[in-house]
C-alpha cells in the first residue's frame, strides 16, 4: 500500500516527494547531474539546477540510451535516452526524520558498458532487511559514455564520461544522502560485471578518495577494458561509421542520438570478441596503464570480491560476441598477449574440451582478474574477503550474472534462467547471501563464518545451495599457472 505523508526531503537542489510502500520510502528518478543534452552532450557531468516547489520522485526516470541487448529489456524505466543521470534512493520508512544515520549501499549496474539501468535493481527489500539506505545509479553508456571520440576527431570531449558520471553520483551521495537518513561516512560502493569493473577503476581514481569506505566487486576487474590499441581502433571505427574526419569534432553535437547508436551497433559487429564501448586508462581520472592501475591500491577501503564458477557460459550462448569464447579465440588472445611458448604452458592446464574451454574462458575474463585484484588488495594490507559462487542451472552452470537473482530477488524470466526454480535450498542461499552482503555494508565484515583473505592461504567462501563452505586456495594449480597476470582485450 502506498502512502505520501512524511516522505518529503530536502537536497541541495530542492525538495523531493517520495513514496512509502511496505515499510520503505523510495525516491525514484532523482537527478544527480544536469541532463547531458544539446551542448552538454559529451561534456563532464554538471551540477543539477535548482528547482522550485516539491519535485515528485515516485517513479524511475529515463535509462541511458541503449540498443536492445545484454542489459536491456523490460524494467529499464519509463524511457531510454540521453537524459539519464538519475539515482533511485530507498530507505526504511521514517529514516530521514529519526536522527539515526544509516550505512549506504551504492549500486553500479552491469551491462557491458552498453546496457542496463539502476531501475532493474529493486533496492527497497535490501533497505528494509538491512536497515540501510540503498542507491542505484544510472550513467551514460556506449558511445555516449565510453568511447574515446576525442582521439579520432579532435573533439573537446573529456575521457571516460560514464565513469565520470559515477564519480559525480558518489559525490552527490556524499552531499545529499544525509537527507534520506544515510551516513556519508559509511558508504559502500558495489557492482557486478561492468559495475564491478567500474568499482575496480574507482578504487584507482585519486578523485574518489574518501567517497566510500568499502567496495564490492562481483565478477570483473580493470583488465576487461580497452587498452591503447583497442581504444584507438574502436574510436577510428566510430569516426568512419559517422563520416567524421579529424577536423570534424564539432559535428558530434549535430548528430542525432539514433545516428550515434547505429554507429555503435555497426562497430559492435566490426570487432567480434571486443566490447564496442568500454573505459580505458586515461592517465587523468584513472591511471595511464594496467601496470599503473595494478600498483594503485587503497588498503583503507575494505573489499569483498569474487566471481561465479562458470562465467563464460553466459557469453558462449549469447548472440552478442563481445568476449572470446571459443577455444581458437581464447588461444589467439593468449598467444597475442603472452607469446606462443608461454601461452602453451598456460593452456596445458586447460584440457581441449568443453569443460576445459569453459574454465579457460572464465579464468581469462572474470575469475582470474577479480581474484588477482583481491590478492593485491590483501597483500597491501587491505581487509579483503573472497568468494566463488557455485549455484548452477542446467546447461549454463554457475554462469555470469547468476548471482544477481539471489542478491536482488529477481523473478520472471531472468530469475528463472539464471537461478532456476525457487527450491528451498536456493531460497536459503539467497537469504545467506543477502545477510552476508548487508553485514559487509553495515560493518565492513560479512560475518564470523567467512574468514578474511590472507596470503598465502587464500581462504575463499564457496556459495552453494547445498551449503556454503570455505576452501583454501581453490583452483590452486591454475592460479599458479597464471602467476597473477591479466590479459587485456585486443581488437
C-alpha positions in Angstrom: 0.0 0.0 0.0 1.3 3.4 -1.0 1.3 6.5 1.3 2.5 10.0 0.6 2.9 11.5 4.1 6.2 12.4 5.7 8.2 11.5 2.6 9.4 14.9 1.6 13.1 15.5 1.9 15.3 18.5 1.0 18.5 18.0 -1.0 20.9 20.6 -2.4 18.8 21.3 -5.5 15.4 21.4 -3.8 12.6 19.4 -2.2 11.7 15.8 -3.3 8.4 13.9 -2.7 9.0 10.1 -2.3 6.5 7.3 -1.9 6.2 4.9 1.0 5.4 1.2 0.5 5.8 -1.8 2.7 7.9 0.0 5.3 10.3 1.6 2.8 10.3 5.1 1.4 11.7 5.4 -2.2 12.7 8.5 -4.1 12.9 7.5 -7.7 14.4 9.3 -10.7 16.3 11.8 -8.6 18.8 13.9 -10.7 22.4 13.9 -9.6 23.7 15.9 -12.5 22.3 18.1 -15.2 20.9 16.3 -18.3 23.7 15.8 -20.8 21.6 17.2 -23.7 22.4 19.6 -26.5 25.7 21.4 -25.8 26.1 19.2 -22.6 26.3 16.1 -24.7 29.9 14.7 -24.4 30.6 17.0 -21.5 31.6 16.2 -18.0 28.6 16.0 -15.6 27.5 19.4 -14.5 25.6 20.2 -11.2 21.9 19.9 -11.1 20.0 23.2 -11.5 17.8 24.1 -8.5 14.0 23.7 -8.8 11.2 25.4 -7.1 8.5 23.7 -5.1 8.4 19.9 -4.4 9.6 17.7 -7.2 7.8 14.3 -7.5 10.2 11.4 -7.2 7.7 8.5 -7.3 8.8 6.6 -10.5 12.2 5.9 -12.1 13.4 8.4 -14.7 14.9 7.5 -18.1 17.6 5.0 -18.6 20.7 5.7 -20.7 20.2 5.3 -24.4 21.0 1.8 -25.5 20.2 -0.9 -28.1 18.3 -4.0 -27.1 20.8 -6.5 -25.7 22.7 -7.6 -22.7 21.4 -5.1 -20.1 18.3 -4.0 -22.0 14.7 -5.2 -21.9 11.8 -4.6 -19.5 12.4 -2.8 -16.3 14.8 -0.2 -17.6 12.5 2.7 -16.7 9.8 4.7 -18.5 12.1 5.6 -21.3 15.6 5.4 -22.7 17.5 8.5 -23.9 20.4 10.9 -23.4 18.7 12.4 -20.3 19.7 9.6 -17.9 21.8 11.0 -15.0 19.5 9.8 -12.1 19.6 7.8 -9.0 17.0 5.8 -7.1 17.1 6.1 -3.3 15.5 3.6 -0.9 15.4 4.0 2.9 13.5 2.5 5.8 10.3 4.5 6.4 11.0 7.3 8.8 14.7 7.1 8.3 15.1 10.8 7.2 13.5 12.0 10.4 14.6 9.7 13.2 18.1 11.1 13.7 19.8 7.8 13.3 22.2 7.9 10.2 22.4 4.5 8.4 25.0 2.9 6.2 24.7 3.4 2.5 25.0 0.9 -0.3 25.5 2.4 -3.8 25.0 0.0 -6.7 26.5 0.4 -10.2 24.7 -1.8 -12.7 26.3 -4.1 -15.2 25.5 -4.5 -18.9 28.8 -4.5 -20.8 29.0 -0.7 -20.6 26.3 -0.6 -23.3 23.1 -1.6 -21.4 21.3 -1.7 -18.1 19.7 0.6 -15.6 19.5 1.2 -11.9 15.8 0.6 -12.1 16.4 -3.1 -12.8 17.6 -3.5 -9.2 14.8 -3.1 -6.6 16.6 -1.6 -3.6 13.6 -1.5 -1.2 13.9 -5.1 0.0 17.6 -4.7 0.9 16.9 -1.4 2.5 14.2 -2.9 4.7 16.2 -6.1 5.6 19.5 -4.3 6.3 18.2 -1.1 7.8 20.3 0.9 5.5 20.0 3.3 2.5 20.3 1.8 -1.0 21.1 4.0 -4.0 21.1 2.6 -7.6 22.8 4.7 -10.3 22.2 5.4 -14.0 25.2 6.6 -16.0 26.0 7.2 -19.7 26.5 4.1 -21.7 28.1 3.1 -25.0 29.2 5.7 -27.5 27.8 8.4 -25.1 30.0 7.4 -22.2 32.8 5.0 -23.1 34.4 5.8 -26.5 37.5 8.0 -26.9 36.0 10.2 -29.6 38.5 12.9 -28.8 41.4 10.9 -30.2 39.6 10.2 -33.5 38.1 13.5 -34.5 40.0 16.1 -32.4 36.9 16.8 -30.3 36.9 18.6 -27.0 35.4 15.6 -25.2 36.6 14.6 -21.6 37.7 11.0 -21.2 35.6 8.1 -19.8 32.4 10.2 -19.4 30.5 7.2 -18.0 33.0 6.7 -15.2 32.9 10.5 -14.5 29.2 10.2 -14.1 29.7 7.5 -11.5 32.1 9.8 -9.6 29.5 12.6 -9.8 26.9 10.2 -8.4 29.2 9.3 -5.5 29.8 13.0 -4.8 26.1 13.6 -4.8 25.7 10.8 -2.3 28.3 12.5 0.0 26.5 15.8 -0.2 22.9 14.6 -0.1 22.4 11.2 1.4 22.0 12.6 4.9 18.7 14.0 3.8 17.4 10.4 3.3 18.8 9.2 6.6 22.1 7.9 5.3 25.6 8.4 6.8 28.0 9.8 4.2 30.9 8.4 6.3 29.5 4.8 5.8 29.2 4.4 2.1 30.0 1.1 0.3 30.1 1.0 -3.5 29.2 -2.2 -5.2 28.7 -3.5 -8.7 28.5 -6.6 -11.0 30.2 -7.2 -14.3 30.7 -3.7 -15.9 29.7 -2.4 -12.5 32.4 -4.5 -10.8 34.9 -3.3 -13.4 33.8 0.3 -12.6 34.3 -0.3 -8.9 37.9 -1.6 -9.6 38.6 1.6 -11.6 37.1 3.9 -9.0 39.4 2.2 -6.5 42.4 3.6 -8.5 41.0 7.1 -9.1 42.5 9.7 -6.8 39.4 11.8 -7.0 37.3 9.2 -5.2 39.4 9.1 -2.1 37.1 9.5 0.9 33.9 8.8 -1.1 33.5 5.2 0.1 34.9 3.1 2.9 34.0 -0.3 1.4 33.8 -1.9 -2.1 32.1 -5.0 -3.5 33.3 -6.4 -6.8 31.1 -9.2 -8.3 32.8 -10.6 -11.5 35.1 -8.2 -13.1 38.3 -6.2 -12.7 40.0 -3.4 -14.6 41.7 -5.7 -17.2 38.4 -6.1 -19.1 38.6 -2.6 -20.6 40.1 -1.1 -23.7 43.9 -0.9 -23.9 45.5 1.8 -26.1 45.3 -0.3 -29.3 41.6 -1.2 -28.8 40.7 2.3 -27.7 42.2 3.9 -30.8 41.0 1.4 -33.3 37.4 1.4 -31.9 37.3 5.2 -31.9 38.5 5.4 -35.5 35.8 2.9 -36.5 33.2 5.2 -35.0 34.6 8.1 -36.9 34.4 6.2 -40.2 30.8 5.0 -39.4 29.7 8.5 -38.6 31.5 10.1 -41.6 33.7 12.2 -39.4 37.3 13.4 -40.3 40.0 14.6 -38.0 38.7 18.2 -38.0 35.0 17.3 -37.6 34.8 17.3 -33.8 32.2 20.0 -33.7 29.8 17.8 -35.7 29.5 15.4 -32.7 26.9 17.7 -31.3 24.9 17.9 -34.5 24.4 14.1 -34.9 21.2 12.6 -33.8 21.2 10.0 -31.0 19.9 7.4 -33.4 22.9 8.0 -35.7 25.3 7.6 -32.8 23.6 4.4 -31.6 23.5 3.0 -35.1 27.3 3.6 -35.3 27.7 1.7 -32.1 25.8 -1.3 -33.4 27.9 -1.3 -36.5 31.2 -1.1 -34.6 29.9 -3.9 -32.4 29.7 -6.1 -35.5 33.0 -4.9 -36.8 35.0 -6.1 -33.8 33.9 -9.5 -32.7 35.2 -10.6 -29.3 35.6 -6.9 -28.2 33.3 -4.5 -26.4 32.1 -1.7 -28.7 32.5 0.7 -25.9 34.5 0.4 -22.6 36.6 2.5 -20.2 40.3 2.9 -20.8 43.3 4.0 -18.8 43.4 7.8 -19.5 46.1 9.0 -17.2 43.8 11.6 -15.8 40.7 10.3 -14.0 42.4 6.8 -13.6 46.0 5.6 -14.1 47.5 5.6 -17.6 48.1 1.9 -17.9 47.2 -1.5 -16.5 50.6 -1.7 -14.8 50.0 1.6 -13.0 46.5 0.5 -12.0 47.8 -2.7 -10.5 50.1 -0.6 -8.3 47.3 1.7 -7.2 45.9 0.0 -4.1 43.7 1.6 -1.5 44.1 -0.6 1.6 42.0 1.8 3.8 38.9 0.5 1.8 37.5 -2.9 2.8 36.9 -5.2 -0.1 34.5 -8.1 -0.8 35.3 -9.6 -4.2 34.5 -12.8 -6.1 33.3 -14.5 -9.2 30.9 -17.2 -10.5 32.3 -20.6 -11.3 31.3 -20.8 -14.9 31.2 -17.1 -16.0 31.9 -17.6 -19.7 29.0 -19.9 -20.4 26.7 -16.9 -20.5 28.6 -15.4 -23.4 29.0 -18.8 -25.2 25.2 -18.9 -25.6 24.7 -15.1 -26.2 24.2 -13.6 -29.7 26.4 -10.7 -28.6 30.0 -11.6 -29.5 31.8 -9.3 -27.0 34.3 -11.7 -25.4 36.4 -14.6 -26.8 34.5 -17.8 -26.0 35.8 -20.5 -28.4 39.0 -22.4 -28.0 40.6 -20.8 -31.1 39.6 -17.3 -30.0 40.9 -17.9 -26.5 44.2 -19.4 -27.7 44.7 -16.5 -30.1 44.1 -13.9 -27.3 46.7 -15.6 -25.1 49.3 -16.0 -27.8 48.9 -12.4 -28.8 49.4 -11.3 -25.2 51.9 -13.8 -23.8 53.7 -15.2 -26.8 53.4 -18.8 -28.2 55.6 -20.6 -25.7 54.1 -19.0 -22.6 50.6 -19.4 -23.9 51.2 -23.1 -24.4 52.4 -23.5 -20.9 49.3 -21.9 -19.6 47.0 -23.8 -22.0 48.4 -27.1 -20.7 46.3 -26.6 -17.5 43.0 -26.5 -19.6 42.0 -29.6 -21.5 40.8 -29.1 -25.1 37.2 -30.0 -24.1 34.0 -28.1 -23.5 34.7 -28.1 -19.7 38.3 -27.0 -20.3 37.3 -24.2 -22.6 34.7 -23.0 -20.2 37.3 -22.9 -17.4 39.8 -21.2 -19.6 37.3 -18.5 -20.7 36.1 -18.0 -17.2 39.7 -17.6 -15.8 40.8 -15.3 -18.6 37.9 -12.8 -18.4 36.4 -12.6 -15.0 37.7 -15.1 -12.4 41.4 -14.5 -12.7 41.4 -10.7 -12.9 38.9 -10.4 -10.0 40.9 -12.8 -7.9 44.2 -11.1 -8.7 42.7 -7.7 -7.7 41.6 -9.2 -4.3 45.0 -10.7 -3.7 46.8 -7.5 -4.5 44.5 -5.6 -2.1 45.0 -8.2 0.7 48.8 -8.1 0.0 48.7 -4.3 0.5 47.1 -4.7 3.9 43.5 -4.1 2.9 40.7 -6.1 4.7 39.6 -8.5 2.0 37.0 -11.3 1.6 36.9 -13.6 -1.4 34.1 -15.8 -2.7 33.2 -18.1 -5.5 29.5 -18.5 -6.5 28.6 -22.2 -7.4 24.8 -22.2 -7.7 24.4 -23.9 -11.1 21.5 -24.1 -13.6 21.2 -26.7 -16.4 23.4 -26.1 -19.4 24.9 -22.9 -18.1 26.3 -24.0 -14.8 27.1 -21.1 -12.4 27.1 -18.6 -15.2 27.8 -14.9 -15.4 25.1 -12.8 -13.6 23.7 -16.0 -11.9 24.4 -14.3 -8.5 22.1 -11.3 -9.3 18.7 -13.1 -8.7 19.9 -14.2 -5.3 21.0 -10.8 -4.1 18.2 -8.7 -5.8 15.4 -11.3 -5.6 14.8 -11.2 -9.4 11.7 -13.1 -10.6 10.3 -13.6 -14.1 12.3 -15.0 -17.0 15.7 -13.6 -15.8 15.3 -15.2 -12.4 14.2 -18.5 -14.0 17.1 -18.6 -16.5 19.9 -17.5 -14.1 18.6 -19.0 -10.8 16.3 -21.8 -11.8 13.3 -22.9 -9.7 12.9 -21.4 -6.3 13.8 -24.5 -4.3 14.1 -24.3 -0.5 17.9 -24.7 -0.9 18.2 -21.9 -3.4 15.9 -19.7 -1.3 18.1 -20.4 1.7 21.3 -19.5 -0.3 19.6 -16.2 -1.3 18.9 -15.4 2.3 22.5 -16.2 3.3 23.9 -14.1 0.5 21.9 -11.1 1.3 22.7 -11.4 5.0 26.5 -11.5 4.2 26.4 -8.6 1.8 24.3 -6.5 4.2 26.6 -7.3 7.1 29.5 -6.1 4.9 27.7 -2.9 4.0 26.9 -2.2 7.7 30.1 -3.4 9.5 32.7 -4.0 6.7 32.7 -7.6 7.8 30.5 -10.2 6.1 30.3 -12.4 9.2 32.3 -14.8 11.5 32.0 -17.8 9.3 33.7 -16.1 6.3 37.4 -15.7 7.1 39.3 -12.8 5.5 41.5 -13.5 2.6 45.1 -13.8 3.6 48.2 -14.8 1.7 49.3 -17.5 1.1 46.3 -19.4 2.5 43.8 -17.7 0.1 40.8 -18.9 2.0 37.6 -18.5 -0.1 34.0 -18.8 0.7 32.1 -21.0 -1.8 28.4 -20.0 -2.0 26.4 -23.2 -2.8 22.8 -24.2 -2.4 24.0 -27.4 -0.8 25.7 -25.4 1.9 28.3 -22.7 2.0 31.9 -23.8 2.9 35.4 -22.4 3.0 38.1 -23.7 0.7 41.8 -22.9 0.9 43.2 -21.7 -2.5 40.5 -23.2 -4.8 41.9 -24.0 -8.3 45.5 -23.5 -7.0 47.2 -25.2 -9.9 45.5 -22.9 -12.5 46.1 -19.9 -10.3 49.8 -20.6 -10.1 49.9 -21.0 -13.9 48.6 -17.5 -14.4 51.1 -16.1 -11.9 49.0 -13.0 -11.3 48.9 -12.0 -14.9 45.9 -10.2 -16.5 45.3 -10.2 -20.3 43.6 -7.2 -21.8 41.3 -7.5 -24.8 42.6 -6.7 -28.3 40.6 -5.6 -31.3 
